[in-house]
Amino acid sequence: MAHLSRIPLAPLRDGTRKLLRSPQAMHAAVLGAVAYHPDAGRTLWRLDSDHRHRPYLYTVTQVPPDWTALVEQAGWLVDDPNAKPAVADYGQLLAQLQPGQTYGFRLTASPVQNSSTPQNPTKAQAERIAAGGKTRSFRMSHRTATHQLAWFTDRVKGFGFELKEVPASTPPPPSILPLTSPAHEPEPTLDVRITARDRRQFTKTDTTSNTGNRTITISTATYEGTLTVTDPIALARTLLTGIGPAKAYGCGLLTLAAAQ
């Protein structure tokens, strides 16, 4: 049975600073909360640090988590309910999903594309190309806000929801993506915007080669907006399994909230 957790983090603690700097360290801390279970299944997490004084860690686990160790490392050491992890039975929310319901949403994802001819190949990519022969395509990050927004809007139909349309008479926020060119007759726009963009880079031990360590670079975008449920089963699957790549490093977790 899946569980949704929200863990407040104390930003001035040394342990918190380490987790905020390193997606690898945060991933290990999250997995540690379900390590007691022999088959914990897929675990998703997202760090919401847009308010630097009150960062929150959100997770979806397939088994009940134990956040004791993480709180000792990076949590608030005060006896206040607002400072303690909140864990909810996710199945109750998933069971309530119905077509036509409207929710606000947040998602941090890693928008990517596959290309066999990267314009600015990395050293490792250049070596693979120079080696010749049949080479699988390279996974390349979308780096502009326009491409990152299009990456998301092009995929929503398979996720069990559609993005809410804003009437053309309502002036849209600057970051909302138009459905048509401004030269055409005004049409509804989609209620989705990118509220944060980041480029995360860290070193990972490479056990598959003799090089020792390799550098991992992930471009991320945080999306917010309003969605309408079209397929409750598909949406439940999306909430449990995530969207896009780099899920081990804090990407892919979609969360819902009451629509504004």
C-alpha positions in Angstrom: 0.0 0.0 0.0 1.5 3.3 -1.1 2.2 6.2 1.3 2.7 9.9 0.7 5.1 11.7 3.1 6.0 15.3 3.7 9.1 15.8 5.8 10.1 19.3 6.9 13.9 19.8 6.9 15.9 22.1 9.2 18.0 24.2 6.7 20.8 25.2 9.1 21.8 21.7 10.1 24.9 20.2 8.6 23.0 17.0 7.6 20.4 19.0 5.8 23.0 21.0 3.9 24.6 17.8 2.7 21.3 16.4 1.5 20.4 19.7 -0.3 23.7 19.7 -2.1 23.7 16.1 -3.2 20.8 14.2 -5.0 22.8 11.0 -4.4 22.8 11.6 -0.7 19.1 12.4 -0.6 18.3 9.3 -2.7 20.2 7.2 -0.2 18.4 8.8 2.8 15.0 8.2 1.2 15.8 4.5 0.4 17.1 4.1 4.0 13.5 4.8 5.2 12.2 1.7 3.5 15.4 -0.5 3.6 13.9 -2.7 6.3 11.5 -4.1 3.7 12.9 -6.9 1.5 10.9 -5.6 -1.5 10.2 -1.9 -1.2 9.2 -1.3 -4.8 9.6 2.0 -6.6 10.3 5.1 -4.5 9.8 8.7 -5.7 10.9 11.9 -4.0 11.0 15.6 -4.7 12.7 18.4 -2.8 10.7 21.6 -2.6 13.2 24.3 -1.5 11.7 27.4 -3.1 11.4 28.8 0.4 15.0 28.5 1.7 13.9 28.7 5.4 11.4 25.9 5.0 12.5 23.2 2.6 10.2 20.1 2.4 10.9 16.6 1.2 8.0 14.8 -0.5 8.1 11.1 -1.1 5.9 8.3 -2.4 6.8 4.9 -1.1 5.2 1.5 -1.7 5.6 0.5 1.9 5.2 2.4 5.2 8.4 4.4 5.7 10.4 5.0 8.9 11.8 8.6 8.9 13.6 8.3 12.2 17.1 8.3 10.8 16.5 11.1 8.3 14.9 13.3 11.1 17.9 12.7 13.3 20.2 13.8 10.4 18.3 16.7 8.9 14.9 17.2 10.6 13.7 19.7 13.2 14.5 18.7 16.7 11.5 20.5 18.3 8.3 19.0 19.8 5.9 20.6 17.4 3.4 18.8 15.0 4.3 21.1 12.2 8.0 20.1 12.4 7.4 16.4 12.2 7.0 14.1 9.2 3.4 13.7 7.9 2.6 10.3 6.4 -0.7 9.6 4.7 -2.2 6.5 3.1 -2.0 7.3 -0.6 -4.6 4.7 -1.5 -7.3 6.9 0.0 -6.6 9.7 -2.4 -6.2 7.4 -5.4 -9.5 5.8 -4.7 -11.2 9.2 -4.8 -10.0 10.2 -8.3 -12.9 10.7 -10.7 -13.2 12.0 -14.3 -13.8 15.7 -14.4 -12.2 16.5 -11.1 -9.8 19.5 -11.1 -6.6 19.8 -9.1 -3.7 22.1 -8.8 -0.4 20.2 -9.4 3.3 20.4 -9.0 6.0 18.4 -10.8 9.8 18.6 -10.9 10.9 16.6 -14.0 14.0 16.2 -16.2 12.9 17.1 -19.8 15.0 15.2 -22.3 15.2 14.2 -25.9 17.1 11.4 -27.7 19.6 12.3 -30.4 22.2 10.4 -32.3 24.0 13.6 -33.4 24.4 15.9 -30.4 25.5 19.4 -31.3 27.9 19.8 -28.4 28.9 16.3 -27.3 30.5 15.6 -24.0 33.9 13.9 -23.9 32.3 10.5 -23.3 29.8 11.1 -26.1 32.6 12.2 -28.5 34.6 9.0 -27.7 31.5 6.8 -28.5 31.0 8.7 -31.8 34.7 8.4 -32.7 34.6 4.7 -32.0 32.2 4.2 -34.9 29.8 1.3 -35.4 26.2 1.3 -34.4 25.7 3.5 -31.4 22.5 4.0 -29.4 21.1 7.5 -29.3 22.2 9.9 -26.7 19.8 11.3 -24.0 20.1 15.1 -24.2 18.5 17.5 -21.8 16.2 20.3 -23.0 17.7 23.5 -21.8 15.4 26.3 -22.8 12.1 27.0 -21.0 10.2 26.8 -24.3 11.4 23.3 -25.1 11.0 22.2 -21.5 7.3 23.4 -21.5 6.6 21.7 -24.8 8.1 18.4 -23.5 5.5 18.3 -20.8 2.5 19.5 -22.7 3.1 17.0 -25.5 3.0 14.1 -23.0 0.0 14.8 -20.7 -2.6 12.7 -22.6 -0.9 9.5 -21.6 -0.8 10.5 -17.9 -4.6 10.3 -17.2 -5.3 14.1 -17.2 -5.5 17.1 -19.4 -4.3 20.6 -18.6 -7.0 23.1 -17.8 -7.7 25.7 -20.5 -7.8 29.4 -19.7 -10.3 31.4 -21.7 -8.8 33.7 -24.3 -10.4 36.7 -22.7 -8.4 36.1 -19.5 -4.8 37.6 -19.8 -2.6 34.5 -19.3 0.5 34.6 -17.1 3.7 35.3 -19.2 4.9 31.7 -18.9 1.6 30.0 -20.0 2.1 28.2 -23.4 -0.2 29.4 -26.2 -1.9 26.7 -28.2 -1.6 28.7 -31.5 0.5 31.4 -33.0 -0.5 34.9 -31.8 -1.2 35.7 -35.5 -4.2 33.4 -35.5 -7.5 34.1 -33.8 -7.1 33.9 -30.0 -7.7 30.4 -28.6 -7.7 29.1 -25.0 -4.3 28.7 -23.4 -3.1 25.9 -21.1 -2.8 26.6 -17.4 0.8 25.4 -16.9 3.9 27.3 -16.1 7.5 26.7 -15.2 8.2 28.1 -11.8 11.8 27.0 -11.4 14.7 25.7 -13.5 17.9 24.1 -12.3 21.0 22.3 -13.5 22.3 19.7 -11.1 25.8 18.2 -11.5 27.4 15.7 -9.3 29.9 12.8 -9.4 28.9 9.2 -9.3 31.0 6.1 -8.9 31.0 4.1 -12.2 31.1 0.4 -11.4 30.8 -0.6 -15.1 34.1 0.8 -16.3 37.7 1.5 -15.1 37.3 5.2 -15.1 36.3 5.3 -11.4 33.9 8.3 -11.3 31.7 10.0 -13.8 30.0 13.3 -13.8 26.2 13.3 -13.9 24.4 16.4 -15.2 20.6 16.8 -15.0 18.6 19.8 -16.2 15.3 20.1 -14.3 12.1 22.1 -14.5 9.4 22.5 -12.0 5.9 22.8 -13.4 2.8 24.1 -11.8 -0.8 24.6 -13.0 -4.2 23.1 -13.0 -5.3 19.7 -14.4 -8.5 17.9 -15.0 -8.8 14.1 -14.5 -9.6 12.2 -17.6 -8.6 8.6 -16.7 -8.4 7.9 -12.9 -6.6 4.6 -13.4 -3.9 6.1 -15.6 -3.5 9.1 -13.3 -3.1 6.8 -10.3 -0.4 4.9 -12.2 1.3 8.3 -13.0 1.2 9.4 -9.3 2.8 6.1 -8.3 5.4 5.6 -11.0 6.4 9.2 -11.9 7.0 11.1 -15.1 10.2 11.2 -17.1 13.8 10.0 -16.3 16.1 10.7 -13.3 13.6 9.5 -10.7 16.4 8.4 -8.4 17.6 12.0 -8.3 14.4 13.8 -7.3 12.6 14.0 -10.6 9.2 12.6 -11.7 7.0 13.0 -8.5 3.6 14.6 -9.4 1.6 15.9 -6.5 -2.0 17.2 -6.4 -3.6 19.8 -4.3 -7.0 21.5 -4.1 -7.4 23.8 -7.2 -7.2 27.5 -6.5 
